[in-house]
Amino acid sequence: MKRSVSAVVTFVIMYVFWLLISACLWAHHGIDYIRVVGGIICAGIVTAFSHKHRLLFTGEEENVLIKTMRFMLYAPWLLWQIALANFDVAYRVLHPEMPINPQVIEFDTTLTGDISRTTLANSITLTPGTITIEVKGSRFRVHAIADKPAEALTVDQTMQKKVAHVFMEKMP
């Protein structure tokens, strides 16, 4: 990928993130042009630093725009899973019998990229009821609050499949 395209993609990602964070303030105080300009400056600084040190894009990526679009479709699905898991954990905690079965599970993933494995690990941790404890190569160790979240990672593998789709990796 051309370095100029990766710089533009990095800037857009950083600035959109800034706008999303600032939207909370705008809801109470209205649009503040100092924050808009500040966001442009901050996104520019982060882009320059990231681009110089090859933090976000190493130069070996292919199909960055496709992966970015797929990730933008993955994010709402992940947010929905987080919401569902919140309700599941609340149910388990408030239920008189507390139907939990804490366990540490281990599984291997077919994801090969560092960013794809990191995305999977972070997605697991962001979802209430599961925490990624350790990742060594393709081996994941995860704490799960009950059987259902554990099986979602080891049997269904929906999250792994979605992350593989985002980063254009093959799943068996």
Backbone bond lengths (Angstrom), bond angles and torsions (degrees), N, CA, C in turn:
res aa  C-N    CA-C-N  psi(-1)  N-CA   C-N-CA  omega(-1)  CA-C   N-CA-C  phi
1 M - - - 1.447 - - 1.516 108.55 -
2 K 1.307 116.03 141.52 1.454 119.58 178.47 1.516 109.51 -66.60
3 R 1.321 114.39 143.21 1.467 119.07 -177.63 1.522 111.76 -64.63
4 S 1.320 117.40 -31.14 1.467 119.07 -179.96 1.528 110.83 -67.70
5 V 1.331 117.49 -37.81 1.464 121.07 177.99 1.527 109.73 -66.19
6 S 1.325 117.43 -42.32 1.464 119.80 179.27 1.522 110.93 -64.41
7 A 1.339 117.48 -35.02 1.467 120.59 177.60 1.524 110.48 -66.28
8 V 1.315 117.02 -42.11 1.472 120.67 179.52 1.528 110.17 -65.31
9 V 1.327 117.03 -44.49 1.464 120.84 179.22 1.532 109.97 -62.12
10 T 1.331 117.41 -42.98 1.458 120.91 178.24 1.525 110.64 -61.17
11 F 1.331 117.07 -45.93 1.470 120.73 -179.70 1.523 110.54 -60.66
12 V 1.328 116.97 -45.63 1.466 120.42 -178.71 1.527 110.42 -62.16
13 I 1.328 117.40 -44.88 1.467 120.86 179.21 1.522 110.39 -59.73
14 M 1.328 116.98 -47.05 1.463 121.04 -178.73 1.533 111.71 -65.16
15 Y 1.318 116.93 -41.55 1.462 119.70 -177.59 1.535 111.54 -70.88
16 V 1.328 117.00 -39.67 1.466 119.91 177.00 1.526 109.40 -62.87
17 F 1.332 117.28 -41.33 1.460 120.88 176.84 1.527 109.95 -59.90
18 W 1.325 116.86 -44.18 1.467 121.64 177.97 1.535 110.54 -59.73
19 L 1.327 116.22 -44.42 1.466 120.05 -179.54 1.525 111.60 -63.99
20 L 1.329 116.61 -39.49 1.465 119.85 178.22 1.520 111.33 -63.50
21 I 1.323 116.43 -42.03 1.462 119.78 178.04 1.524 110.23 -66.52
22 S 1.317 117.18 -42.80 1.467 121.85 -178.60 1.522 112.32 -68.89
23 A 1.315 118.23 -23.82 1.465 121.26 -178.36 1.521 111.34 -58.75
24 C 1.322 117.26 -32.58 1.468 120.32 177.21 1.529 110.42 -62.34
25 L 1.316 116.95 -41.45 1.458 120.47 178.59 1.521 111.07 -70.40
26 W 1.320 116.60 -38.51 1.463 120.62 -178.69 1.524 111.02 -65.20
27 A 1.318 117.01 -29.75 1.462 120.03 179.57 1.531 110.44 -61.56
28 H 1.328 116.64 -32.54 1.469 120.77 -178.51 1.524 112.86 -95.94
29 H 1.323 117.53 -34.66 1.461 120.96 -170.61 1.525 114.02 -115.80
30 G 1.308 118.80 -2.32 1.464 121.04 -176.39 1.525 110.70 80.69
31 I 1.330 116.47 173.04 1.461 121.29 -178.26 1.526 109.24 -69.54
32 D 1.287 114.08 128.78 1.463 121.33 -179.36 1.530 107.00 -114.95
33 Y 1.328 116.68 112.90 1.464 120.66 -174.52 1.524 112.48 -66.69
34 I 1.311 117.18 -23.57 1.463 119.05 175.40 1.525 109.77 -64.94
35 R 1.328 117.16 -38.81 1.471 120.36 177.39 1.531 111.23 -69.56
36 V 1.324 117.16 -35.91 1.471 120.53 178.00 1.528 109.36 -62.68
37 V 1.337 116.48 -49.32 1.469 120.85 179.36 1.526 110.02 -67.38
38 G 1.326 116.51 -39.75 1.467 119.91 177.08 1.521 111.58 -60.13
39 G 1.334 115.66 -37.77 1.461 120.11 177.40 1.513 112.24 -64.80
40 I 1.328 115.91 -40.53 1.475 120.13 177.57 1.524 109.67 -62.69
41 I 1.319 116.56 -44.18 1.470 120.56 -179.61 1.527 110.44 -65.03
42 C 1.336 116.44 -47.83 1.473 119.34 -179.06 1.522 111.83 -64.00
43 A 1.343 116.80 -43.62 1.466 119.84 178.08 1.520 110.57 -62.24
44 G 1.332 116.66 -36.84 1.465 120.57 177.30 1.521 112.24 -65.27
45 I 1.335 116.46 -43.26 1.474 120.18 179.09 1.522 110.58 -64.57
46 V 1.330 116.92 -46.18 1.467 120.31 179.39 1.528 110.53 -63.17
47 T 1.326 116.83 -40.31 1.464 120.89 178.34 1.524 110.69 -62.28
48 A 1.335 116.69 -46.15 1.469 120.28 -179.68 1.525 110.67 -61.58
49 F 1.327 116.75 -45.88 1.469 120.63 -179.51 1.526 110.51 -65.16
50 S 1.335 116.18 -46.76 1.460 120.99 -179.39 1.523 111.40 -63.20
51 H 1.323 115.44 -40.21 1.465 120.75 -178.37 1.533 110.72 -68.48
52 K 1.330 115.81 -42.57 1.468 120.08 -179.07 1.525 111.23 -63.83
53 H 1.323 116.76 -42.25 1.464 121.38 -176.29 1.523 113.41 -96.96
54 R 1.334 115.97 5.53 1.468 122.33 177.88 1.529 112.24 51.66
55 L 1.334 115.52 51.34 1.459 120.47 -178.30 1.524 113.00 -81.34
56 L 1.322 117.10 -46.03 1.463 119.93 -176.58 1.521 111.64 -90.36
57 F 1.315 116.50 -45.20 1.458 121.39 178.16 1.527 108.30 -121.38
58 T 1.324 116.14 122.89 1.466 120.73 -176.32 1.513 112.90 -85.69
59 G 1.308 117.72 -10.27 1.458 121.02 -178.38 1.507 112.18 100.69
60 E 1.343 117.12 -8.20 1.456 121.13 -178.50 1.524 112.05 -103.27
61 E 1.322 116.86 0.09 1.454 120.48 -176.64 1.520 111.50 -73.61
62 E 1.290 113.63 150.80 1.451 120.64 173.49 1.519 107.73 -123.84
63 N 1.290 116.74 150.87 1.454 122.50 174.73 1.525 113.36 56.77
64 V 1.314 117.06 42.54 1.459 121.31 -176.78 1.522 111.34 -61.79
65 L 1.313 117.53 -39.83 1.462 119.57 -179.37 1.526 111.33 -65.76
66 I 1.312 116.93 -40.11 1.469 120.46 177.72 1.523 109.84 -65.10
67 K 1.325 117.26 -45.06 1.459 120.93 179.25 1.527 111.10 -63.38
68 T 1.323 116.48 -38.02 1.468 120.27 178.37 1.516 110.40 -64.34
69 M 1.319 117.49 -44.48 1.465 120.99 178.52 1.529 110.45 -64.23
70 R 1.313 117.17 -41.64 1.462 119.84 178.65 1.528 110.87 -64.68
71 F 1.335 116.69 -37.71 1.457 119.50 178.13 1.527 110.51 -65.83
72 M 1.327 116.36 -36.33 1.464 119.81 178.64 1.536 111.05 -66.10
73 L 1.309 117.90 -26.02 1.456 121.56 173.79 1.528 111.13 -82.89
74 Y 1.317 117.01 -29.49 1.464 121.73 178.18 1.529 111.23 -70.36
75 A 1.321 117.47 -37.81 1.469 121.87 -175.40 1.532 112.51 -57.21
76 P 1.341 120.55 -47.24 1.474 118.44 177.85 1.529 112.71 -63.44
77 W 1.334 116.73 -36.97 1.468 119.41 176.69 1.528 109.49 -61.54
78 L 1.336 116.78 -44.12 1.462 120.44 179.23 1.526 110.73 -62.97
79 L 1.326 117.75 -42.70 1.461 120.64 178.19 1.527 111.10 -60.58
80 W 1.332 116.74 -38.37 1.461 120.62 176.89 1.523 110.38 -64.95
81 Q 1.327 117.50 -41.78 1.468 121.16 178.32 1.527 110.81 -63.79
82 I 1.325 116.37 -38.25 1.469 120.71 177.25 1.526 109.76 -63.04
83 A 1.332 117.27 -43.50 1.465 120.90 179.00 1.532 110.83 -62.87
84 L 1.335 116.47 -46.32 1.469 119.95 178.84 1.527 111.32 -61.56
85 A 1.322 116.54 -41.84 1.465 120.32 -179.92 1.530 111.21 -66.48
86 N 1.330 117.22 -33.93 1.468 120.37 175.34 1.521 110.57 -59.73
87 F 1.321 116.41 -46.44 1.460 120.44 178.68 1.527 111.15 -63.88
88 D 1.329 116.35 -39.66 1.465 120.44 179.28 1.522 110.91 -63.25
89 V 1.321 117.23 -45.46 1.474 120.53 179.36 1.529 109.94 -65.59
90 A 1.329 117.68 -42.97 1.465 120.72 178.24 1.523 110.68 -59.61
91 Y 1.330 116.94 -43.03 1.467 120.86 177.56 1.527 110.73 -59.36
92 R 1.328 116.00 -46.69 1.463 119.72 -178.25 1.526 112.03 -63.90
93 V 1.313 116.68 -38.40 1.465 120.29 -178.49 1.526 111.15 -73.36
94 L 1.326 117.39 -37.68 1.458 120.84 -176.85 1.525 113.64 -85.56
95 H 1.319 117.33 -16.93 1.462 121.41 178.91 1.527 109.09 -64.95
96 P 1.340 117.76 136.17 1.475 119.75 -178.05 1.530 114.24 -57.27
97 E 1.326 117.62 -32.62 1.466 120.66 -179.36 1.525 113.04 -90.94
98 M 1.335 118.03 -3.87 1.471 123.19 -177.16 1.526 111.28 43.21
99 P 1.330 117.44 72.60 1.468 120.70 -176.66 1.538 112.64 -72.13
100 I 1.327 114.73 75.72 1.459 119.45 177.84 1.524 109.03 -118.57
101 N 1.286 115.08 155.55 1.452 122.36 176.01 1.527 107.07 -146.17
102 P 1.345 116.77 75.03 1.468 119.28 -176.12 1.524 111.12 -58.57
103 Q 1.324 114.77 138.14 1.460 119.53 -178.12 1.513 110.91 -157.31
104 V 1.305 114.64 153.88 1.461 121.14 173.45 1.521 106.41 -106.43
105 I 1.318 115.10 123.81 1.464 119.85 179.61 1.522 108.84 -113.34
106 E 1.312 114.93 153.52 1.459 121.33 175.54 1.516 108.14 -127.89
107 F 1.305 114.69 140.10 1.461 119.47 176.81 1.519 108.66 -152.95
108 D 1.328 114.18 157.71 1.457 121.36 175.37 1.517 108.27 -101.22
109 T 1.306 115.31 145.95 1.456 120.76 176.25 1.521 109.17 -114.74
110 T 1.306 115.23 153.71 1.466 119.34 176.51 1.526 110.82 -90.98
111 L 1.338 117.21 -1.69 1.458 120.66 177.97 1.521 109.13 -64.91
112 T 1.316 116.38 132.51 1.465 119.55 -175.68 1.528 113.38 -108.82
113 G 1.312 117.43 -25.94 1.461 120.47 -176.34 1.515 112.53 -79.58
114 D 1.329 115.92 145.61 1.461 120.23 177.93 1.525 111.47 -61.63
115 I 1.322 116.89 -42.86 1.465 119.82 -178.50 1.520 110.67 -68.52
116 S 1.315 117.98 -38.21 1.469 119.56 179.34 1.524 110.94 -67.57
117 R 1.327 118.27 -41.74 1.475 120.49 177.44 1.526 110.99 -66.56
118 T 1.332 116.80 -38.35 1.464 120.33 177.21 1.520 110.64 -64.98
119 T 1.325 116.61 -41.29 1.463 120.90 177.84 1.524 110.45 -61.64
120 L 1.325 117.40 -42.99 1.464 120.82 178.00 1.524 110.37 -63.29
121 A 1.328 117.07 -47.34 1.469 120.33 -179.43 1.522 111.34 -60.51
122 N 1.321 117.57 -43.47 1.459 120.84 179.32 1.529 111.50 -68.57
123 S 1.316 117.23 -37.83 1.466 120.58 178.39 1.525 110.66 -63.40
124 I 1.316 116.63 -40.60 1.463 120.85 177.84 1.526 109.92 -62.68
125 T 1.324 116.61 -46.48 1.462 120.81 -177.80 1.520 111.83 -67.69
126 L 1.315 118.14 -35.73 1.464 121.18 179.15 1.529 112.41 -68.24
127 T 1.321 117.16 -23.97 1.454 121.40 -178.71 1.528 109.12 -83.79
128 P 1.340 117.84 115.22 1.470 120.21 -179.17 1.517 111.92 -55.43
129 G 1.310 115.16 140.36 1.461 121.47 -179.01 1.512 113.06 99.67
130 T 1.332 117.44 -9.83 1.463 121.37 177.81 1.524 109.63 -138.96
131 I 1.317 114.99 143.83 1.467 121.10 177.15 1.518 108.06 -139.43
132 T 1.319 116.70 128.39 1.459 120.35 174.55 1.517 107.68 -75.40
133 I 1.314 116.13 121.17 1.459 121.68 -178.69 1.524 110.61 -89.43
134 E 1.334 115.03 -44.39 1.466 119.01 -174.33 1.529 110.01 -155.76
135 V 1.301 114.81 144.53 1.463 121.52 172.51 1.519 107.07 -130.04
136 K 1.314 116.06 120.42 1.465 122.02 174.84 1.515 107.36 -126.15
137 G 1.322 115.01 105.97 1.459 118.94 -177.03 1.513 109.77 63.36
138 S 1.322 116.41 -119.61 1.460 120.58 179.76 1.533 112.25 -97.25
139 R 1.332 117.06 1.13 1.474 122.01 -176.82 1.523 110.84 -93.85
140 F 1.339 116.38 123.38 1.459 123.37 178.84 1.530 109.54 -109.40
141 R 1.325 115.72 137.86 1.476 121.85 169.12 1.519 106.35 -117.67
142 V 1.333 114.98 125.01 1.462 121.14 -173.69 1.525 109.35 -133.12
143 H 1.330 116.03 138.05 1.464 120.78 171.74 1.519 107.26 -93.18
144 A 1.324 115.88 130.87 1.464 121.41 178.16 1.520 108.94 -123.94
145 I 1.324 116.19 143.37 1.459 121.69 -176.24 1.529 112.51 -75.38
146 A 1.338 117.03 -23.65 1.460 120.87 -176.47 1.527 110.13 -157.92
147 D 1.330 115.15 178.07 1.461 120.59 -178.18 1.530 113.02 -65.04
148 K 1.340 117.49 -41.30 1.469 121.01 -176.08 1.534 112.46 -59.11
149 P 1.344 119.37 -50.16 1.466 118.15 177.33 1.531 112.82 -64.41
150 A 1.329 116.93 -34.10 1.461 120.11 179.09 1.527 110.72 -65.82
151 E 1.338 115.97 -43.65 1.459 119.86 -179.68 1.532 112.02 -67.55
152 A 1.331 116.62 -31.47 1.461 119.70 178.06 1.527 111.21 -61.55
153 L 1.332 115.92 -31.67 1.469 120.08 -179.83 1.520 112.49 -85.86
154 T 1.325 117.10 -35.09 1.465 119.56 -173.41 1.525 113.81 -97.26
155 V 1.329 117.68 -32.35 1.466 120.56 -176.82 1.529 110.66 -99.45
156 D 1.330 116.24 -60.55 1.468 120.29 -177.77 1.526 111.89 -66.20
157 Q 1.298 116.44 -45.15 1.468 124.33 -178.63 1.526 112.54 55.83
158 T 1.334 117.18 29.65 1.461 120.85 -178.88 1.516 111.36 -60.91
159 M 1.332 116.47 -43.94 1.465 119.64 -178.55 1.523 110.51 -63.42
160 Q 1.342 116.94 -43.07 1.470 119.75 177.86 1.519 111.24 -61.20
161 K 1.323 116.37 -41.61 1.456 120.45 -179.35 1.526 111.15 -64.37
162 K 1.332 116.22 -40.52 1.466 119.77 179.88 1.528 110.89 -67.90
163 V 1.337 117.46 -40.86 1.472 120.52 177.73 1.526 109.47 -65.81
164 A 1.317 117.44 -40.74 1.474 120.68 176.79 1.523 110.43 -60.07
165 H 1.320 116.94 -40.20 1.469 120.51 178.69 1.528 110.57 -64.14
166 V 1.336 116.68 -43.64 1.469 120.29 -179.48 1.525 110.19 -57.86
167 F 1.329 116.78 -46.16 1.467 120.87 -173.91 1.520 113.08 -97.08
168 M 1.344 115.79 13.47 1.456 122.01 173.90 1.531 112.40 57.00
169 E 1.326 114.66 44.68 1.463 120.82 176.18 1.516 109.21 -108.69
170 K 1.304 116.17 155.03 1.456 121.37 -176.85 1.523 110.03 -87.46
171 M 1.338 114.74 141.00 1.471 122.36 171.98 1.522 106.70 -114.72
172 P 1.337 117.33 141.98 1.471 118.99 179.25 1.508 112.47 -67.68
